[in-house]
Amino acid sequence: MKELILLKEDVQLLSSYIKGSGHLNLFDQKNADKLKEELNKGTVLNKEEFPTDVIRLNSTVTIQDNRTGKVIELMLVLPEKAAINDGKVSILAPIGTALLGYRKGQLVTWKMPAGEKLYKVMDVVNEGFA
């Protein structure tokens, strides 16, 4: 398992979001609990220290399925901004939570009902991050 790198601002925002998530359905609540676990085990960095190739909230990410070679581009967003047809995936979606904190070149395991998927992070774009 790789060490997760998290942006302090994201941890604060997502922790507040999870605390106020009493309105979530059971599926989203389970995912919020998983996200909370992830937030508690990562290394938290300030914006000045944060590597630009690490996946965070609002990152645009290109991943490749290790088995099929299929390439997917998506953006991690808060649940209310999710729009799968536009490639905007909720941070509470299993793939969103799985990707958070990983960096370009790393392999990410995503557990699905049908089994595990393995993806390679091909590219990470963090707009407005220099």
Rosetta blueprint (number, residue, H / E / L):
1 M L
2 K L
3 E L
4 L L
5 I E
6 L E
7 L E
8 K H
9 E H
10 D H
11 V H
12 Q H
13 L H
14 L H
15 S H
16 S H
17 Y H
18 I H
19 K H
20 G L
21 S L
22 G L
23 H L
24 L L
25 N L
26 L H
27 F H
28 D H
29 Q H
30 K H
31 N H
32 A H
33 D H
34 K H
35 L H
36 K H
37 E H
38 E H
39 L H
40 N H
41 K H
42 G L
43 T E
44 V E
45 L E
46 N L
47 K L
48 E L
49 E L
50 F L
51 P L
52 T L
53 D L
54 V E
55 I L
56 R L
57 L L
58 N L
59 S L
60 T E
61 V E
62 T E
63 I E
64 Q E
65 D E
66 N L
67 R L
68 T L
69 G L
70 K L
71 V E
72 I E
73 E E
74 L E
75 M E
76 L E
77 V E
78 L L
79 P H
80 E H
81 K H
82 A L
83 A E
84 I H
85 N H
86 D H
87 G L
88 K E
89 V E
90 S E
91 I L
92 L L
93 A L
94 P H
95 I H
96 G H
97 T H
98 A H
99 L H
100 L L
101 G L
102 Y L
103 R E
104 K L
105 G L
106 Q L
107 L E
108 V E
109 T E
110 W E
111 K E
112 M E
113 P L
114 A L
115 G E
116 E E
117 K E
118 L E
119 Y E
120 K E
121 V E
122 M E
123 D E
124 V E
125 V E
126 N L
127 E L
128 G L
129 F L
130 A L
